[in-house]
Amino acid sequence: MSSQSILRFFLPRIVLGFLVGALYAGARYGSPVSGGLAGALCSASFISLERFVLRRNSGGFIRPLPFLAYFALRSVLYVGVIVFVIVVVNEAAGAGFAGVRAIDIIVAVMSVVGVILFLSVNDLLGPGVLFAFAAGRYHNPLIEERALLFIDMRASTAIAERLGELRYLSLLNRFVGDVSFAVAEASGGIHKYVGDEVIATWHLAPGANPPACVNAAFAALDRIAAQASTYQREFGVVPDFRAGLHCGPVAVGELGSMRREIALIGDTMNTAARILEACRDTNNRVLASEALIERLATLPPGVTRRRLGEFPVRGKERRLELNVLEAEGSRMEREPSRQSVNLVRDVTSRTCE
């Protein structure tokens, strides 16, 4: 995320924390300034804890934890932050540890449990989905302009056959986690996981847009490359992927009754899927439509564009103009993965024997 994006993300939440703390401390102790300071510090600490500790280390110790254990860990960390901040603020105000009252801890625990429960449900549904359902935003379908990123693991069938179902599922969970983290860092949302495929989306504003979706694709490549030794040690293979980028209008609305989701429907989705197929057909890692390139203000630094020309798209009369995107500094671009190809050859040779 850029410094401007980080500021837009942090500032409203810190202001909200200040207001909540000021209201609570002002009503109970007559010290809104101290309460506001404590609320702002807690809010900043919570955001930092989520973004730079819990999310960033999601590929290590934290990810394997079951839901309830992760819920408990989060709650303990949040309560610890609140107590620490109250102690620091009270010390600064000269109240000492005696300023931390039992009622403050009870209110803190109740608030934390509610917030963590909300965050946990939000994680299960996907960022923003819970709010969209609660507000009824897509109860009646809407047409929205979206940028789309389709990512598909290379040689997944061969890898699954080699590893077996259980180990492959562990690898897939690690893979989609790394890709999802890169998408979240680029302010995108995960629309859906479809087997070994990840579909991410961004809202598009009128005019030129920042290249967040392109950043996400190459950040995912670099994140996987940075953890290559871990993948190799645990699974004997470093996953690689193809990525298709496109944009346009999509119909967005609630879908289902027994199980509800926010669905994205339309020709734009189908075309993005065809672009992903074109990656395989043309042996390119990242392809982007000309329509998407025209909606971006610029490409990210270090990312180059090479016109592939018009490409026939299955099911469409008009050809689609595609571009090959490459990053000079990307570890995966410098060292293309040959392991997926080798796995395919291994499986093919064993099948023929």
N, C-alpha and C positions, 0 to 999 in steps of 0.2 A: 504494500500500500504506500502511496505517496504521503509526504508530510501533511499535505492539505487534506487528504482523505482521512488520515489518522486524527487530525484536529477536528474534522467534522464528526468523526465517530466518537471521540472522547468527550468533547466539550458539552454536548447536550446531556449526557449521562452524568457528568460531574456536577453540572448545574442542578439537575434533578436531585442528586444526592445531597447537595447543599441545602436545597429547599426542604427536603424531607427531614434532614437532621435539624434544621433551624426550627421547623414547626414542632417537632417532638420535644427538643430541649427547651424551646421557648415556652411551650404550654406546660411542661412539667417542672422545669427548674428556673425559668425566667432568664435563660442564657442562650438566646438564639444564635449568637455569633459563634460560640464554642460548639454548639450543636451542628451548625452549618458547616464549620470547619471539619468536624468529625465525619459528617455525612459525605462531604466532598472527598476526603481522604479515603473513606471506605469504598466509595464508588470507584475512584481511580485504582485502588488496590484490587477490587473485584475484577475490573476490566483487564488489568494487567495479568492477574492470576489466570483468567480464562484464556486470553489470547497468547500469552508468552510462556505459560507453564503447562496448563492442562491440554490445550490444543497442540502446542508445539511438541510436546512429549507424548502425543497420542500414539506414536509408533513404538514406544518402549514399555515401561511398567504399567502405564495407566490403561492402555487400550484393552488388555486381557481381562480387566476386572468386570464382574457381572454388574448388572444395572444397580442392584441394591447396594453393593459394595462401593460402586462409584458414587452413588447418591450420598452414602455416609461419608466418604472421603471429602467430597465437595462441601458438605455441610460442616464438617469439622474444620476445614480450612477457612471457610467463610466466618464461622463463629470466632475462630482464633484471630482473624484479621480485625473483626469488630472489637474484641476485647483489647487487643494491642493498641488500636487507634484510640479507644476511649482512655486507656491508661496514659498514652502519650499526650493527648489533649488535656487531660486532667492534671498531669504533671506540669505542663506548660502554664496552666491556669492556677497552679499552686494547691490543687485539691488532693493530690497524691492518690494512691491506690484506693483509698477510702471513698473516692468519688465514684467508683464502679459499684453500683447497687444491684441487688439481686433482681429487681424488676427490670433493669436495663438488660441483663443477661437473658431473662425470660422473653422479653420483647424481641431481642436480637435473634434468639433461637427460633421463635415463631415466624419472624420475618424471613429468616434464612431458609427455613423449611419450605415456606410458600414460594420464595424466589427460585430455589433449587428445583422444586417440583415443576414450576413453570418452565425453567430452562431445560429440564430433562425431557419434558413432553415436547418442547420445541425442537430438541435434538432428534427425537424419534420421528417427528413429522417432517422436519426440515425447517431451516431458518425462515421465519415470516409466515409459514403455512398456518400455524395456530392462530395468529392474529387475523389472517385472511378469512379463516373459517369463522372466528368469533365475531368479526365485524361484518360478515356476510358480503365481503368485497366481490366475490366471484359467484354468488348465488345465482345471479343472472349473468350469463357469459359476456365477456368483453373482448374486443379486439385490441391487442397491444403490440407495439413494435418491440421485438426481442432480438438480441444477439444470441446465437446458439453455438455451443461447443460439444461435439460428439467425440468421445474418446473410447477406443476399443483396444483391448490387449492383444498383442500379436501372438500367434501360435498358441492360443489358449487351449485348444483341443489337445494338441500334442503335449503341452505342459500338464494338463489335467490327467492324461493317460499315464504320464511318467510318474507323477507325484501321488496319484490316487485321490479319491474324492475329498477326504478329510484334510489332507495337507494342502490340496489345491484350494479348498475353501479358506484355509488360513492365509495362504498367499494372496488370494483374491481380496480378502478383508484388509490385509496390509496395503495392497495396491490401491484399492478404491479410497482408503483412508488418506494416502499420500496425495492422490489426485484431488480429493475433496478439500484437503487443507490448502492446496495451491489455488483452488477456485475461491475458497473463502477469503484468502489473503488478497485476491483480486476483486473482492466485493461482489462476487457472483453467488448464485444459489444453485444447489443441486436439485434438479427437477426429478431425476429418477435414476435408479440403478437397474439395468436390464442385463442380468447375467454378468459378463465381464465388461459390459459397456456402461459408461458414465455419461449422463446428459446434463449439461450445465447451462444456465441461462442468465442473461443480464437485460435489464430494461434499457431501451435506447431512447435518448432524448432527441428532439428535433435538431437537425444540423449535425455538426461534427461531434464525435464522441471519443473519449479516451480509449486506448487500445487494451482495455482490461482483459478481454477474452483472449487476446493473443498472448498477453503476459501470463495468463493462467496456464496455457498449453505448455509454454517453455519453462515456466516455474515448476510444473509437474515433472517434466523431463529431468530438470536439474535436481529436484528433491529425490527422485528415484535413483539417479546416478550417485548422489551424495551418500545414499544408504546401500550402495551396491554390495559392499562387503557383508553387510548384515543379511541382505537377501541371499547372497551366495552361501553364507554360512548356514542359514536356517533352511533354505529350500534347494540349494544347488543351482539356482537360476536367477538371473536379474530380469525382471519383466520389462518389456518394451511396449510401445503403443503407437497407434495411428490416431490422427486427430483431424476432424473436419469442422470448418467454421463457416457459418452462414448467418443471415439475418433477414428479417422481414416481418410481416404481420402474422400473428397467430391468434386463434380463438382460445381464451383462457376461461375455464369454468369448473365448477364442482362436478365430480363424476362419481357415481356409485351410491349405494344405499347401506348395505351391511358393512362395507368398507369404503370410506370416502377418501378422495384425493383431489388435488388441483391438477386438472388435465390441460395439456397444451396440444391443440389440434390444428391441422391445416397443411397447405402445400409447402410452407416454409420448413416444417418439421420433416416432411418426406424428402425434400430436396437436400436438407442437411444430412440425412441418412444416406442418400445417394453419393454425396461428396465423400463421406467416410468410405463407401465402397470404392470410390475412385482412387483413394489412397492405396488400396490393395492392388487395383488394376494397373496403376501407373508406378507402383513401387516408390511412393513418396510418403514421408512421415506426417507432414502437416500441409493440408490444402485449405485454401480459403477462397470463397467466391468473390468475384469482382464486386458484387453488390455489397458485401461486408466491407471490403477495402475502401469503397467510396464513402461509407458512413463513418470511418475512423479519421480522426484529426491527423494522425500520423502512426507509423509503426513504432513499436518499442525500440529503444537504442540497441543496436547490435543485431536486429532482426532484418534480414534482407528478403526482398520479394522477387520472384522470377516468374514471369508469365508462362503458364502451361498451354494457354490457348483455349479454344472452345472444345468442350468435352461432351459427348452424347450422354444423356441422362435417361436411364430406363424409365419408360412410362411417360416421357415428355417429348414433345415435338421439337421445341427449341433447345439448342445446345447451350450449355452453361459455361461461362468463361471462368476458368480457375487459375489460381496463383499458388505456386509453391513457396512456402515460408520456411526460412532456415535461420538459425541463430549461430553466429560465428563463435560466441563464447560458451555455447551450451556443451556440457560434458558429453551428453548423449550424441550430439551432432559431431563432436570431434572423434568419438569412439563408438561408432554404430554397433549396436548389439548383434552379435552373430549367434548368440545362444539359442534364440528362437528358431532360426533356420536349422541349426544343428539338431535341435529337438525334433523338428519335423522330419529330418533325414533319419534320425534314430528310429522314430516310430514307424516310418515308411519301410525301412530296411527290415525291422523286426516283423512287420506285417507280411512282407513278401516271403520271408523265410519259411 
